């Protein structure tokens, strides 16, 4: 891209737009703030992992008990 084309594309934007305020002027920042609450998405993810682990443990124990009753160490029905 030549310098003339770059000036034509960026020149009007640079002239007409005013520099806005910095982000720190808009958003109040407290670097020493402590938020003890968990975000809802994190709570949902933890619940999914815990419930999934419990369900998989129950399924594993049922299959292990069935395999022990049938005398099949591999857990496959005969």
C-alpha positions as CSV (number, residue, x, y, z in Angstrom):
1,X,0.0,0.0,0.0
2,X,1.5,3.3,-1.0
3,X,1.8,6.3,1.3
4,X,-0.8,8.3,-0.6
5,X,-3.4,5.5,-0.2
6,X,-2.5,5.1,3.5
7,X,-3.0,8.8,4.0
8,X,-6.3,8.8,2.2
9,X,-7.6,5.9,4.3
10,X,-6.2,6.9,7.7
11,X,-6.1,10.7,7.3
12,X,-9.8,11.5,7.6
13,X,-10.2,9.1,10.5
14,X,-7.4,10.6,12.3
15,X,-8.6,14.2,11.8
16,X,-12.3,13.7,12.6
17,X,-12.1,11.5,15.6
18,X,-11.2,12.9,19.0
19,X,-9.1,10.8,21.3
20,X,-11.4,9.2,23.8
21,X,-10.9,8.8,27.5
22,X,-8.6,6.0,28.7
23,X,-10.2,2.8,29.9
24,X,-9.1,3.5,33.5
25,X,-11.2,6.7,33.4
26,X,-14.4,4.9,32.5
27,X,-14.1,1.7,34.7
28,X,-13.4,2.0,38.3
29,X,-10.5,-0.3,39.2
30,X,-9.9,-1.5,42.7
31,X,-6.7,-3.6,42.7
32,X,-7.0,-4.7,46.3
33,X,-10.7,-5.8,46.0
34,X,-11.5,-9.3,47.1
35,X,-14.6,-10.9,45.7
36,X,-15.4,-14.0,47.7
37,X,-18.4,-15.1,45.5
38,X,-18.0,-17.6,42.7
39,X,-19.3,-16.7,39.3
40,X,-22.4,-18.7,38.3
41,X,-20.7,-20.4,35.4
42,X,-17.9,-21.7,37.6
43,X,-20.5,-23.1,40.1
44,X,-22.3,-24.8,37.2
45,X,-19.0,-26.3,35.9
46,X,-18.2,-27.6,39.3
47,X,-21.6,-29.1,39.7
48,X,-21.4,-30.9,36.3
49,X,-18.0,-32.4,37.2
50,X,-19.1,-33.5,40.7
51,X,-22.4,-35.0,39.5
52,X,-20.7,-36.7,36.5
53,X,-18.1,-38.2,38.8
54,X,-20.8,-39.6,41.1
55,X,-22.7,-41.0,38.2
56,X,-19.7,-42.7,36.8
57,X,-18.7,-44.1,40.2
58,X,-22.2,-45.6,40.6
59,X,-22.1,-47.1,37.1
60,X,-18.6,-48.5,37.7
61,X,-19.6,-50.0,41.1
62,X,-22.7,-51.7,39.6
63,X,-20.8,-53.2,36.8
64,X,-18.1,-54.4,39.2
65,X,-20.7,-56.0,41.5
66,X,-22.4,-57.7,38.6
67,X,-19.0,-59.0,37.4
68,X,-18.2,-60.3,40.8
69,X,-21.6,-62.1,41.1
70,X,-21.1,-63.8,37.7
71,X,-17.5,-64.7,38.4
72,X,-16.3,-62.8,35.4
73,X,-13.3,-60.7,36.2
74,X,-13.5,-58.7,32.9
75,X,-17.1,-57.6,33.7
76,X,-18.5,-59.0,30.4
77,X,-21.5,-61.2,30.5
78,X,-21.2,-64.7,29.2
